[in-house]
């Protein structure tokens, strides 16, 4: 039965439609119609010509004529006045298939699937028979909602009643099955389609590519009898999305040889391909072709050009393209279109922001975002998440909070996509409490949100909290992925939880069949090494076949330095230099270890080897944000406007810290110098300068947050620990591996009292035990020693190693505060 036969089918076919597994939900439809009538109770707001025509139709009774009524209904649909469309539809006394189809098609184009299904049920109840256009709209909505059961039911009705589908309807059914991943039905239908056109082939090819079946899609593309520009765009873009950029480039060259002209979409895809492969020369050639063929005014192509130049590191070229576009085209309300240039779309300044962030120029990216907001440029949510990512990478907490407020101001819902970005930003900016707040605000968090929160806890050394979150996630039936397990393993290694880390590593492999990646193995090597199991660390590396990875040897060498195992460290450094002879980290770690053990000749040989091989050490930098400005410091920095004030205060502070037990660790100096000179070198590290700058320029009790591009050294760690205790200030330091929190709070400390009656050495032994406990946990300890006689007092002072000095609580009492000492990565 063809289209005409279906359009004029008898009432009996309507009964077959009711066989579709859909209940007639009249109540839902009534509510929907009632809401429409409330929002559009009158027709006075209609455009005058259309409103006048409607009034005339009512007056002369032409609505009784279906052709006139359907024509007027079509005009309302084209004017996009859906409320008036519904009101007119209700006024038409006798509706035929065309009337129902006009309304159903209009709501289908608007993406209102539930409304379409409700209308379709009512259409069945009224006895109207659907035609090809009606069914095509229904199948489209089934695709949008992944409602394959309804689609199957309607398709079955068509087959039972001999309803032939034309190529348009056939493609709609094909698209439904493919989007719902019912490939068996789709392939059978494709074989039966006698009049399948190039659109049918493109739909099949695109579906195979989305499913990752590259070979099947290429075979089908090769058998395609006629390839149009859409076919070429589908195969090139699909291969690129599947990660086969080189094969996508081959198909692009084949398209040129085939003689198919590029469309605007082709140029946009080709530019994205050039940017993903960092082929700036290809991008420049495409830019020339765009100018030649007159596509330079297309907003989407301009956006792709900006993105291509940004990702290829040519920010100057991207800026020129953006400057050529008047801001009038970008403001809200214009939606990027003016009368002078009606085809111009919004140029994505977001591409420029992304480009700056991509190239590590976070401040420039944030400045561009500020300009967008100030000039009322339309900001999409992708740009917002890019800015949030920039704040996370740069550790700029205050600006990140402003962006969070902006998201709420523009009315965007904090969904899983934005929520995970905010959790990541707050975690990496040192505010774990704010990250928790975002996490708790979102109902039914998905795996991305759980993973972000677990990783945030790991970053802050909250190992037990991260494990608790992971177990809670498993109890809710959420399946972890490789990133989730990485967060859990990082949490275990930062908290020194060896047993738990080994258990989760086995769980990842055995229960979830996830193959460990480089980062998983590095975490395990670090976990074994921190615990002092150096032999087990060595065995783990060779048993898992990861001896070719630089990261595992660097982690192993760091553990050797931590446990002062010089001989093992020398062997590890030899292995590391074989794998990565140009990595400066290997030389620095080995030189530091030799210097720490006073092996100056060996340390000098390491530095000489660095010089011979042309390996340069990355300079250490620390930065701190004050108001809207970021202040950067390097070791011995003398270029800051407040340098005299900073160094003067630093000298005074170090003197005061020495009184409460701090001593400069000159062993960390890589050169054999006098102790006084070594103290000067070690006291001017960049993180010390940044912290002192923060102390000088912020009010008391204000937390100080700094970021360092390298790992924090043990001396700076101790300096910050004592400074936090002395000044009663919370100091948060983010280094290349994790956050270090320093907060003096005696109320949270566990108290130990010891009466020394016979053996003074027992107090020293207990102190050392508590020091080890503080290394493995996040807890503080207070040790109070009760000296029962003046003789014991003298004996105790003669045996005490000298550092740190106790606080004299009362006569005969010595009190020590042992804050949590987090192991340096």
Buried (B, 14 or more C-beta within 10 A) or exposed (E): BEBEEBBEBEEEBBEBBEBBEBEEBEEBBEEBBEEBEEEBEEBEEBEEEBBEBBEEBEEEEBBEEBEBBBBBBBBBBEBEBBBBBBBBBEBBEEBBBBBBBBBBBBBBEEEBBBBBBBBBBBBBBEEBBBBBBBBBBBBBBBBBBEBBEBBBBBBBBBEEBEBBBBBBBBBBBBBBBBBBEBBEBBBEBBEEBEEBBBBBBBBBBBBBBBBEBBEBBBEBBEEBEEBBBBBBBBBBBBBBBBEBBEBBBEBBEBBEEEEBEBBBBBBBBBBBBBBBBEBBEBBBEBBEEBEEEEBBBBBBBBBBBBBBBBBBBBBEBBBEBBEEBEEEBBBEEBEBBEEEBEEBBBBBBBBBBBBBBBBEBBBBBBEBBBBBBEEEBBBEBEBBBBBBBBBBBBBBBEBBBBBBEBBEEEEBEBEBBBBBBBBBBBBBBBBBEBBBEBBEEBEEBBBBBBBBBBBBBBBBBBBBBBBEBBEEBBEEEBEBBBBBBBBBBBBBBBBBBBEBBBEBBEBBBEEEEBEBEEBBBBBBBBBBBBBBBBEBBBEBBEEBEBEEBBBBBBBBBBBBBBBEBBEBBBBBBEBBBEBBEEBBBBBBBBBBBBBBBEBBEBBBBBBEBBEEEEBEBEEBBBBBBEEEEBBBBBBBBEEBEBBEBBBEBBEEBBEEBBEBBBBBBBBBBBEEBEEEEBBBBBBBBBBBBBBBBBBEBBEEEEBBBBBBBBBBBBBBBBBBBBBBBBBEBBBBBBBEBBBBBBBBEEEEBBEBEBEBEEEBEBBBEBBEEBBEBBEBBBBBBBBBBBBEEEEBBEBBEEEBEEEBBBBEBEEBBBBBBBBBBBBBB
